[in-house]
Amino acid sequence: MGVSGCGKSAIAKLLAERLSCDFIEGDDAHSQENISKMSAGIPLTDADRHDWLITLKQTLRHHAAADMSVVLTCSALKRRYRDCLREGDPQVFFVHLHGDHDLIVQRMQSRNRHFMPSTLLNSQFADLEPLQADEHGIVLDVKHSPDELVEQAFNALKVVLV
């Protein structure tokens, strides 16, 4: 989880490989309408995100029912979004990739194949509600290398999976 540009997809792919489990890109579940809004620099509302979150919740529910582990990317900016995802699988463990605003802007401006413009980053930071003490998860600083982040996430998961 985290704001756009924090590295969710890259880290999630590596973590899924490390865990030998499925990887699901949450952005792929966005409607074309949502993608068009974001591409135009219009922040999504809670209503815009509703169907997207329900789809991701159902994906988690399917994997949990099949006893299959999965690494799923999702901004999960608000507590209620994370609560929705937990309805799909109460054992969801969130890896919050957090970082300095300016660093994330730099990363967003250097990527060339994503619909989310860096102009929307401020709205994402404004919506971000950090993980609470009662939420299963860990906060990792994106200033670390991808390998270090994957190692940190993997070690945190080892503790909760035991």
Buried (B, 14 or more C-beta within 10 A) or exposed (E): BBBBBBBBBBBBBBBBEBBEBEBBBBBEBBEEEBBEBBEEEBBBEEEBBEBBBBBBBEBBBEBBEEEEBBBBBBBBBBBEBBEBBBBBBEEBBBBBBBBEEEBBBEBBEEEEEBBBBBEBBEBBEEBBEEBEEEBBBBBBBBEBEBEEBBBBBBEBBEEEEE
